[in-house]
Amino acid sequence: TAPPGRRMGHAGAIISGSAGTAAEKIEAFEKAGMGVAKRPIDFVELLRARV
């Protein structure tokens, strides 16, 4: 457990307000030129395109 007044955990799990939502993360990844799999099966094609 975290000490009083502190939050611990994976940074991706800490979401405050609208910052850090899945949609915002996907948009940031796409803006950076990274492929984003919308469905698990899409991962295969993303991987093939980069290998």
Distance bins in CASP14 RR format, pairs under 12 A and 6 or more apart:
PFRMAT RR
TARGET T0000
AUTHOR 0000-0000-0000
RMODE 2
METHOD distances of the structure
MODEL  1
1 7 0 0 0 0 0 1 0 0 0 0 0
1 8 0 0 0 0 1 0 0 0 0 0 0
1 9 0 0 0 0 0 1 0 0 0 0 0
2 8 1 0 1 0 0 0 0 0 0 0 0
2 9 0 0 0 0 1 0 0 0 0 0 0
2 14 0 0 0 0 0 1 0 0 0 0 0
6 14 0 0 0 0 0 1 0 0 0 0 0
7 13 0 0 0 0 1 0 0 0 0 0 0
7 14 1 0 0 1 0 0 0 0 0 0 0
7 15 0 0 0 0 0 1 0 0 0 0 0
7 16 0 0 0 0 1 0 0 0 0 0 0
8 14 0 0 0 0 1 0 0 0 0 0 0
9 15 0 0 0 0 0 1 0 0 0 0 0
11 19 0 0 0 0 0 1 0 0 0 0 0
11 20 0 0 0 0 1 0 0 0 0 0 0
11 25 0 0 0 0 0 1 0 0 0 0 0
12 19 0 0 0 0 0 1 0 0 0 0 0
12 20 1 0 0 1 0 0 0 0 0 0 0
12 21 0 0 0 0 0 1 0 0 0 0 0
12 22 0 0 0 0 0 1 0 0 0 0 0
12 24 0 0 0 0 0 1 0 0 0 0 0
12 25 0 0 0 0 1 0 0 0 0 0 0
13 20 0 0 0 0 0 1 0 0 0 0 0
13 22 0 0 0 0 0 1 0 0 0 0 0
14 20 0 0 0 0 1 0 0 0 0 0 0
14 21 0 0 0 0 0 1 0 0 0 0 0
15 21 1 0 0 1 0 0 0 0 0 0 0
15 22 0 0 0 0 1 0 0 0 0 0 0
15 23 0 0 0 0 0 1 0 0 0 0 0
15 24 0 0 0 0 1 0 0 0 0 0 0
15 25 0 0 0 0 1 0 0 0 0 0 0
16 24 0 0 0 0 0 1 0 0 0 0 0
17 24 0 0 0 0 0 1 0 0 0 0 0
18 24 1 0 0 1 0 0 0 0 0 0 0
18 25 0 0 0 0 0 1 0 0 0 0 0
18 27 0 0 0 0 0 1 0 0 0 0 0
19 25 0 0 0 0 0 1 0 0 0 0 0
19 28 0 0 0 0 0 1 0 0 0 0 0
20 26 0 0 0 0 0 1 0 0 0 0 0
20 27 0 0 0 0 0 1 0 0 0 0 0
20 28 0 0 0 0 1 0 0 0 0 0 0
20 29 0 0 0 0 0 1 0 0 0 0 0
21 27 0 0 0 0 1 0 0 0 0 0 0
21 28 0 0 0 0 0 1 0 0 0 0 0
22 28 0 0 0 0 0 1 0 0 0 0 0
22 29 0 0 0 0 0 1 0 0 0 0 0
22 36 0 0 0 0 0 1 0 0 0 0 0
22 38 0 0 0 0 0 1 0 0 0 0 0
23 29 0 0 0 0 0 1 0 0 0 0 0
23 30 0 0 0 0 0 1 0 0 0 0 0
23 36 0 0 0 0 0 1 0 0 0 0 0
23 38 0 0 0 0 0 1 0 0 0 0 0
24 30 0 0 0 0 0 1 0 0 0 0 0
24 31 0 0 0 0 0 1 0 0 0 0 0
25 31 0 0 0 0 0 1 0 0 0 0 0
25 32 0 0 0 0 0 1 0 0 0 0 0
25 34 0 0 0 0 0 1 0 0 0 0 0
25 36 0 0 0 0 1 0 0 0 0 0 0
26 32 0 0 0 0 0 1 0 0 0 0 0
26 33 0 0 0 0 0 1 0 0 0 0 0
26 34 0 0 0 0 1 0 0 0 0 0 0
26 35 0 0 0 0 1 0 0 0 0 0 0
26 36 1 0 1 0 0 0 0 0 0 0 0
26 37 0 0 0 0 1 0 0 0 0 0 0
26 38 0 0 0 0 1 0 0 0 0 0 0
27 33 0 0 0 0 0 1 0 0 0 0 0
27 34 0 0 0 0 0 1 0 0 0 0 0
27 35 0 0 0 0 0 1 0 0 0 0 0
27 36 0 0 0 0 1 0 0 0 0 0 0
28 34 0 0 0 0 1 0 0 0 0 0 0
28 35 0 0 0 0 0 1 0 0 0 0 0
28 36 0 0 0 0 1 0 0 0 0 0 0
29 35 1 0 0 1 0 0 0 0 0 0 0
29 36 1 0 1 0 0 0 0 0 0 0 0
29 37 0 0 0 0 0 1 0 0 0 0 0
29 38 0 0 0 0 0 1 0 0 0 0 0
29 46 0 0 0 0 0 1 0 0 0 0 0
30 36 1 0 1 0 0 0 0 0 0 0 0
30 37 0 0 0 0 0 1 0 0 0 0 0
30 38 0 0 0 0 0 1 0 0 0 0 0
30 46 0 0 0 0 0 1 0 0 0 0 0
33 46 0 0 0 0 0 1 0 0 0 0 0
33 49 0 0 0 0 0 1 0 0 0 0 0
33 50 0 0 0 0 0 1 0 0 0 0 0
34 46 0 0 0 0 1 0 0 0 0 0 0
34 49 0 0 0 0 0 1 0 0 0 0 0
34 50 0 0 0 0 1 0 0 0 0 0 0
35 42 0 0 0 0 1 0 0 0 0 0 0
35 43 0 0 0 0 1 0 0 0 0 0 0
35 45 0 0 0 0 1 0 0 0 0 0 0
35 46 1 0 1 0 0 0 0 0 0 0 0
35 47 0 0 0 0 1 0 0 0 0 0 0
35 48 0 0 0 0 0 1 0 0 0 0 0
35 49 0 0 0 0 1 0 0 0 0 0 0
35 50 0 0 0 0 1 0 0 0 0 0 0
36 42 0 0 0 0 1 0 0 0 0 0 0
36 43 0 0 0 0 1 0 0 0 0 0 0
36 45 0 0 0 0 0 1 0 0 0 0 0
36 46 1 0 0 1 0 0 0 0 0 0 0
37 43 1 0 1 0 0 0 0 0 0 0 0
37 44 0 0 0 0 1 0 0 0 0 0 0
37 45 0 0 0 0 1 0 0 0 0 0 0
37 46 1 0 1 0 0 0 0 0 0 0 0
37 47 0 0 0 0 1 0 0 0 0 0 0
37 48 0 0 0 0 0 1 0 0 0 0 0
37 49 0 0 0 0 0 1 0 0 0 0 0
37 50 0 0 0 0 0 1 0 0 0 0 0
38 45 0 0 0 0 0 1 0 0 0 0 0
38 46 0 0 0 0 0 1 0 0 0 0 0
39 45 0 0 0 0 0 1 0 0 0 0 0
39 46 0 0 0 0 0 1 0 0 0 0 0
40 46 0 0 0 0 0 1 0 0 0 0 0
40 47 0 0 0 0 0 1 0 0 0 0 0
41 47 0 0 0 0 0 1 0 0 0 0 0
42 48 0 0 0 0 0 1 0 0 0 0 0
42 49 0 0 0 0 0 1 0 0 0 0 0
43 49 0 0 0 0 0 1 0 0 0 0 0
43 50 0 0 0 0 0 1 0 0 0 0 0
44 50 0 0 0 0 0 1 0 0 0 0 0
44 51 0 0 0 0 0 1 0 0 0 0 0
45 51 0 0 0 0 0 1 0 0 0 0 0
END
